[in-house]
Amino acid sequence: MVDLKGQYEKIKTTVDASIQEVLDTTTYINGPKVHEFQKNLEEYLDVKHVIPCANGTDALQIAMMALGLKPGDEVITADFTFAATVEVIALLQLTPVLVDVDIVNMNISIDAIKKAITPKTKAIVPVHLFGRAANMEAIMQIANEHNLFVIEDNAQAIGANCNFSDGSRKKAGTIGHVSSTSFFPSKNLGCYGDGGAIFTNDDALAHTIRGIVNHGMYVRYHHDVVGVNSRLDSIQAAVLNAKLPLLDSYNQARQNAARKYSAAFEGHQNIIAPTICDNCDCHVFHQYTLRIIGADRDALMQYLLDKGIPCAIYYPIPLHLQKAYLDSRYKEEDFTITNQLVKEVISLPMHTELDEEQIKFITDSVLEFLNR
């Protein structure tokens, strides 16, 4: 699904030198490379505070811890996403409230958010799914009306822009009260292990988060808040520093590949391809996900795999039907879109090294199956 080796070969000299610097200085944890990456990412995102941590799931959990949410507080999030989003809500003994998504962009439904709000609701967690920015203008308006926190799950959309009705735009992950991201190797900005970060423009919140990621310490052996051990190591920061200046070009390469995919599939009766905007960067294509209608999606997947073409289903089971998150509050009629998508979606290879020949082979293979 990704070609990390091909990407590495193009940046090998820079990456190797950056890693070697860490090895030479032996500053493996929270060293200069981590601080350098933090500052560089703050500048790129135009956000006041980036707090690196060990992984994207930790980032989401720490963001919620910092907001002071209490057991039983309700947190609204999308049913159609990876389990980490709801996992951390449950771990903190908060009450997850799963809602349906939009059929076009597959992000959390604005109408479903409005219907799910109760006096116990304290936060909304929009997920920028597959690299496409959620409707943050509408979400922030709802949050402001109901005095709710917004925690952006930006694990899949770093570098994407959110566009507003007044013509302004901001990077995904910089709009809510706090945001989390992942630097898992397959992400648009990925390291060579695990890594994550939390973003916020709130000075007081950033201070709290910095304590939480380091055992609750601001001064060594003085534990002022309940914390965890979640730090980005210096070697991963070195890799990310080498890649960050290339992030926009990486995202553009993904967008170009997506356009070629969609051009090949245009007008086909069995394919609904993702929308690609020509005048904005709201989608950075962490995944390129098709909907297959009126045809056997699972048979198509096996056909592609038999031809050596990687593909995947993100996600095959809705969160509300996962054993760990079953709840009598949920009614199937409230998840019509999610229940439809899990039967239709299939993701094709998407990465910075895709070339014309590979895209043609993949698209020809999809069309061969559907046109049989």
Buried (B, 14 or more C-beta within 10 A) or exposed (E): BBBBEEBBEEBEEBBEEBBEBBEEEEBEEBBBBBBBBBEBBBEBBEBEBBBBBBBBBBBBBBBBBBBEBEEEBBBBBBBBBBBBBBBBBBEBEBBBBBBBBBBEBBBBBBEBBBEBBEEEBBBBBBBBBBBBBBBBBBBBEBBEEBEBBBBBBBBBBBBBBBBEEEEEBBBBBBBBBBBBBBBBBBBBBBBBBBBBBBBBBBEEBBBBBBBBBBBBBEEEEEBEBEBBEBBBBBBBBBBBBBBBEBBEEBBBBBBBBBBBBBEBBEEBEBBBBBEBEEEEBBBBBBBBBBBBBEBEBEEBBEBBEEBEBEBBBBBEEBBBBBEEBEEEEBEEEBBEBBBBBBEBBBBBBBBBBBEEEBBEBBBEBBBEBBEE
